[in-house]
Amino acid sequence: MSDESRPSPARQAPATRTNTPTAAVIPAAGRGVRLGPGAPKALRALGGTPMLIHAVRAMAASRGVSLVVVVAPPDGAAEVKNLLDTHALPEWTDFLVVPGGETRQESVRLGLDALPPEYDIVLVHDAARPLVPVDTVDAVIEAVREGASAVVPAVPLADTVKQVEPAAAPGEPEPVVATPERARLRAVQTPQGFDRATLVRAHETVTDDVTDDASMVEQLGLTVVVVPGHEEAFKVTRPLDLVLAEAVLARRRLNDGF
Ligand code: C5P
């Protein structure tokens, strides 16, 4: 090809990775103390089915996902394996269960360590977000396939957010120090999607405590891109969230009935 007939770099299609094998890692090793006493959060029932099974099905519902790695409570891996064996899951997806760690970060790293080499794209999805719709999962995968190193689904905030200083003494009020512009804030959900090599490097490099994986990629100086999240991808954290999750499931069943 002559130089004239070669497309200019600006007009070339992005380096897409249409058929890159994608795996989902589901950290499910937390105790979920904010939900109240009882079984580990991921094993609590929603509509009669453990939350974790909903989350696994949500990942496996995407045709793009061919492996789901569940990171189980360290003393609960056998129970989780048994759960996966006894619930119907799509046959185009493989499943692995590995024991988790002390922190979410450690649990995700243990999940990454278990991935076979062919998986170049990784999703990380909280077991505590059992109802994420498949369209959101597909949108995250698509954005990584189109070349993003890291992708987060996110939604605008309804509440105004205040930054506070810690109280001077226990029982004292917390002074407000800033009000970030709400229009530029997003509440970030999962699954978050990554180029696998980037996420592995982030886990090797960043040792700070973080609450999501994308922030580790930000700390590497790389761009994280946002795709639209979904209101049904909320995190089940407090007792009221269970009520909402049951209502969403009931609405889905009603809609499926028509
Ligand atoms: O505590 P938080 O709600 O942020 O936990 C998010 C997810 O991380 C949950 O799915 C939880 O099970 C998981 N986790 C984990 N290992 C830990 C702590 C949390 O897999 N040690």
Residues whose N, C-alpha, C, O or C-beta is under 5 A from the ligand:
A	BS01	C5P	P27 A28 A29 G30 V71 G100 G101 E102 T103 R104 S107 D126 A127 A128
